Amino acid sequence: MQPMKVLGLVGSVRRLGNSEILTKEALMGAEEEGAEVEILRLTDYEVKPCRGCAACLFQGRDCVIEDDANFIFAKMAASDGIIVGVPCYILEATAIIKQLIDRGFAPMQQNTIRGKVGGVIVPYATRGWTQNVFQQTNTWLLSLGVDIIDQLLIHVQGLSEAPLFSQAIERARTLGKKVVQAIKRGDHSYQGEEGICPICHDRNLRILKDMKTVECPVCAVRGTLQVEGGTITVVFTDEAIRRHRWTEENLRRHFTYHLKPSKAFFIKTKGERKKKTQKYKGYLGM
Ligand SMILES: Cc1cc2nc3c(=O)[nH]c(=O)nc-3n(C[C@H](O)[C@H](O)[C@H](O)COP(=O)(O)O)c2cc1C
């Protein structure tokens, strides 16, 4: 039998920073459960911005940019479990995660990473300054089809301070073990702290213009608010939950019926575009 592989991905530049330490602790937990482990510091690799050439969309190709993103995605595809450790920077995950969200366009279509078990660890410094951090890790991993089974928000501020907090270390180690146990059992259900969205478990909601419907901005699951005795409940129907943004079927539809048909319009309007863009060409030196 092939050994299970768990990959740790660190989203902080800081060497021996809290993300690295907590990810390593989780990987030690994964090893204890019998997994082979590996770690990459994402910012050590060259990840250029997506250039919007759409070769992955219209030609079904791997990303054509020559940098390390394809290597990172190949490592993820070759793993059974993926643990992302990333600090919160200005309410969000660090920029490398957004860069990889965009560059994930090809593996997102190819489903090469779908079905892996995921865990996320976020060290942060200031309570109340973390509102959007899981939106990005969720968008990245869910768009690739990773089943996130746990996500931790760990309060730790200064460089390398994580080992001073035994509870934080224990939580990270347990997350690593849980990832391997989920792989072994083949049960990828979520075990982390419950939030509001039934898919990503985050607590952020948009209120839609009808002033009745709410929506998870990441998963596009829609529900309704009910207030009883001052307590808010958000009700999602089973149907709405089944139809969330990240199902394999919904992503296939997105690419097939929303994105790919734009090619015909683009080709049809070639002459008109050439004429009408003249005015912008060279304006202000670019
Ligand atoms: C530029 C910058 C922005 C930060 N923004 C936030 C923030 O918005 N919310 C927060 O809780 N912590 C914030 N932090 C603190 C880090 O999340 C915290 O120190 C974390 O433990 C760092 O992890 P690392 O050692 O893996 O880099 C910020 C740190 C830096 C350097």
The ligand as an SDF file (V2000), in Angstrom:
LIG
                    3D

 31 33  0  0  0  0  0  0  0  0999 V2000
    1.8300   43.5390    7.5720 C   0  0  0  0  0  0  0  0  0  0  0  0
    1.1730   42.7880    8.6910 C   0  0  0  0  0  0  0  0  0  0  0  0
   -0.1940   42.8610    8.8000 C   0  0  0  0  0  0  0  0  0  0  0  0
   -0.8480   42.1780    9.8140 C   0  0  0  0  0  0  0  0  0  0  0  0
   -2.2120   42.2710    9.8990 N   0  0  0  0  0  0  0  0  0  0  0  0
   -2.8700   41.6060   10.8480 C   0  0  0  0  0  0  0  0  0  0  0  0
   -4.3010   41.6910   10.9260 C   0  0  0  0  0  0  0  0  0  0  0  0
   -4.9690   42.3520   10.1590 O   0  0  0  0  0  0  0  0  0  0  0  0
   -4.9110   40.9830   11.8860 N   0  0  0  0  0  0  0  0  0  0  0  0
   -4.2220   40.2530   12.8030 C   0  0  0  0  0  0  0  0  0  0  0  0
   -4.8470   39.6880   13.6770 O   0  0  0  0  0  0  0  0  0  0  0  0
   -2.8680   40.1460   12.7350 N   0  0  0  0  0  0  0  0  0  0  0  0
   -2.1890   40.7890   11.7910 C   0  0  0  0  0  0  0  0  0  0  0  0
   -0.8120   40.6840   11.7090 N   0  0  0  0  0  0  0  0  0  0  0  0
   -0.0970   39.8540   12.6790 C   0  0  0  0  0  0  0  0  0  0  0  0
    0.2190   38.4380   12.2020 C   0  0  0  0  0  0  0  0  0  0  0  0
   -0.9190   37.7860   11.7290 O   0  0  0  0  0  0  0  0  0  0  0  0
    0.7900   37.6290   13.3810 C   0  0  0  0  0  0  0  0  0  0  0  0
    1.9170   38.2790   13.8860 O   0  0  0  0  0  0  0  0  0  0  0  0
    1.1440   36.2090   12.9970 C   0  0  0  0  0  0  0  0  0  0  0  0
    1.4400   35.4880   14.1700 O   0  0  0  0  0  0  0  0  0  0  0  0
    2.3430   36.1510   12.0600 C   0  0  0  0  0  0  0  0  0  0  0  0
    2.5880   34.8490   11.6360 O   0  0  0  0  0  0  0  0  0  0  0  0
    3.9890   34.4400   10.9580 P   0  0  0  0  0  0  0  0  0  0  0  0
    5.0040   34.4860   12.0450 O   0  0  0  0  0  0  0  0  0  0  0  0
    3.7740   33.0930   10.4300 O   0  0  0  0  0  0  0  0  0  0  0  0
    4.2520   35.4430    9.8720 O   0  0  0  0  0  0  0  0  0  0  0  0
   -0.1180   41.3770   10.7310 C   0  0  0  0  0  0  0  0  0  0  0  0
    1.2710   41.3020   10.5840 C   0  0  0  0  0  0  0  0  0  0  0  0
    1.9200   41.9950    9.5940 C   0  0  0  0  0  0  0  0  0  0  0  0
    3.4110   41.9170    9.4720 C   0  0  0  0  0  0  0  0  0  0  0  0
  1  2  1  0
  2  3  1  0
  2 30  2  0
  3  4  2  0
  4  5  1  0
  4 28  1  0
  5  6  2  0
  6  7  1  0
  6 13  1  0
  7  8  2  0
  7  9  1  0
  9 10  1  0
 10 11  2  0
 10 12  1  0
 12 13  2  0
 13 14  1  0
 14 15  1  0
 14 28  1  0
 15 16  1  0
 16 17  1  0
 16 18  1  0
 18 19  1  0
 18 20  1  0
 20 21  1  0
 20 22  1  0
 22 23  1  0
 23 24  1  0
 24 25  2  0
 24 26  1  0
 24 27  1  0
 28 29  2  0
 29 30  1  0
 30 31  1  0
M  END
$$$$
